Amino acid sequence: MRFEEVKLDTVIKALAKVVKKNVIIDPEVKDILKKTASIYIQRPVSVNEAFNLILREYGLIAVPVNREIYKITKAGEFELDIRELTEKDVEKLIDFLKRRVSPSAEIVIDKTLKTIYVRDEEKRVKRLEGKLKEYVERIVAERRLGVEERPEAVITRVFYLKTISIEEAKQLLMPHISKKTVLTEAPTFNALVITDEAERIKKYEEVLRNFLVTAPATRKPVTEIFYLRYISPTEFIKMIEPIRSEAGLVLTGGAIRVEKERQREARREEKVTPILKEFNAVMITDYPEVIERIKEQFSEYISEDPPQVKIEARILEVRKEVVRELGINWSALLSNVKVQQSWQGGIGSNLGVGQSGSIIPGLSGTPGGILTFTYSKGALNALNLRLSAFERIGKIKNLAKPTVITINGQEATI
């Protein structure tokens, strides 16, 4: 890479185009960008690295405004003596810094010289330097007085989002989170569940204020029905048991309550309505992040809709002689008659070459026509086969064949 006597403005814009960064220029650095630059880079480096090295050489820094745009502005830096701080104090200090610097900031700890170096945009550095010194002095003073800083209370809040995706919200929060922050995505609710110190939770609320459906809510259990496939409710409950929280509650198809032993004792007298019995489903009440984890890990066993069945009716016009041939024992004919796994058969007179097939059980061998059936594995309704046979030879007229689809186990009206 080589630039010779080229305006710094041209160099930066050319490199920004190569690394596909949209940049805006801080008016305060226009004079710096008018300078000419001679740059020779011979060893292999990435364009991103070269871009940042050149900015650094001229006292500049690229700070993200959002995911797509960077601002080229003046860089500031300072160094702080940390010899009086313990390792635990230094961790607190780094945590304090990370919440207040930009994503482009550079923080370097020199354990030999016992110093900490910070480089960021100039305006931010000026604000931060005084606060950081005060913070260090307070830590040292408290330790000398034997006062240990009490750990801040950790709380959990649910941030329900609007006009913004979960990923975009995470990008906005990224400069403010610490290594102790717990972020859990809940795509079903377009929400982020965040566990952190109260101070940071307030900061997150401030950052996301314009994108929240409501104010952040205390994490509360939600209820969802899971329609199952390929598995029984009992088996499914055993599979999700390690994931569920102490607040979790499950109602199965038989309204069986499955919960922690402590909860079972506390709720022993409570009655549960068996509302899921026919659906092969479970109703789960738990925290949003737990519900999402169950959906993600066991998606192959979960159906979005309850199982459905198709019911078919036949409206027929039947001749009197057919009624006699059908017989009187309607209760037997209307039941499902078990038949062998596979068979073939036929009825008819000795018309044609060879013998007719074996008589189908329960059918009369009345001459006058020939019909053949083939059946494979299952239960056969004898009445249905007889009706179909008479329909083929013109003794029954099919007037209508209405159908209805309903949820399995539920009544339906045609």
VENSUL-V709505 format. One record per backbone hydrogen bond with DSSP energy under -0.5 kcal/mol. CO is the residue of the C=O (numbers start at 1). NH is the residue of the N-H. If there is no record, write none. Layout:
<<CO:NH> <CO:NH>>
This chain:
<<1:41> <3:39> <6:37> <7:10> <7:11> <8:12> <9:13> <10:14> <11:15> <12:16> <13:17> <14:18> <15:19> <16:21> <17:20> <21:23> <22:70> <24:72> <26:29> <27:30> <29:33> <30:34> <31:34> <32:35> <33:9> <35:8> <37:6> <37:39> <39:3> <40:42> <46:50> <47:51> <48:52> <49:53> <50:54> <51:55> <52:56> <53:57> <54:58> <55:60> <56:59> <59:75> <61:63> <61:73> <63:71> <68:22> <69:65> <69:66> <70:24> <70:72> <71:63> <71:73> <72:26> <73:61> <74:122> <76:120> <78:118> <80:116> <82:85> <86:90> <87:91> <88:92> <89:93> <90:94> <91:95> <92:96> <93:97> <94:98> <95:99> <97:100> <97:101> <102:105> <106:119> <108:110> <108:117> <109:111> <110:114> <110:115> <114:82> <115:110> <116:80> <117:108> <118:78> <119:106> <120:76> <121:125> <122:126> <123:127> <124:128> <125:129> <126:130> <127:131> <128:132> <129:133> <130:134> <131:135> <132:136> <133:137> <134:138> <135:139> <136:140> <137:141> <138:142> <139:143> <140:144> <141:145> <142:147> <143:146> <146:148> <153:155> <153:198> <155:196> <156:219> <157:159> <157:194> <158:160> <158:217> <159:161> <159:192> <160:213> <165:169> <166:170> <167:171> <168:172> <169:173> <170:174> <173:176> <173:177> <174:177> <178:181> <181:183> <182:195> <184:193> <186:189> <186:190> <186:191> <187:190> <190:161> <191:186> <192:159> <192:194> <193:184> <194:157> <194:196> <195:182> <196:155> <197:201> <198:202> <199:203> <200:204> <201:205> <202:206> <203:207> <204:208> <206:209> <208:211> <209:212> <211:162> <217:158> <222:286> <224:284> <225:227> <226:228> <226:282> <227:303> <232:236> <233:237> <234:238> <235:239> <236:240> <237:241> <240:243> <240:244> <245:248> <249:285> <250:258> <251:283> <252:255> <256:252> <256:258> <257:259> <258:250> <260:264> <261:265> <262:266> <263:267> <265:268> <267:270> <273:275> <276:279> <276:280> <276:281> <277:280> <280:228> <282:226> <282:284> <283:251> <284:224> <284:286> <285:249> <286:222> <287:290> <287:291> <288:292> <289:293> <290:294> <291:295> <292:296> <293:297> <294:298> <296:299> <298:301> <299:302> <301:229> <303:227> <307:408> <309:311> <309:406> <311:404> <314:316> <315:399> <315:400> <316:318> <317:397> <319:323> <320:324> <321:325> <322:326> <323:327> <324:327> <328:330> <329:333> <330:334> <332:335> <333:383> <335:337> <335:382> <336:338> <337:380> <341:377> <343:375> <345:373> <347:371> <349:351> <350:352> <358:346> <360:363> <364:366> <371:347> <373:345> <375:343> <378:339> <380:337> <380:382> <381:385> <382:386> <383:387> <384:388> <385:389> <386:390> <387:391> <388:392> <389:393> <390:395> <390:396> <391:394> <395:319> <396:398> <397:317> <397:399> <400:315> <402:313> <404:311> <406:309> <407:410>>
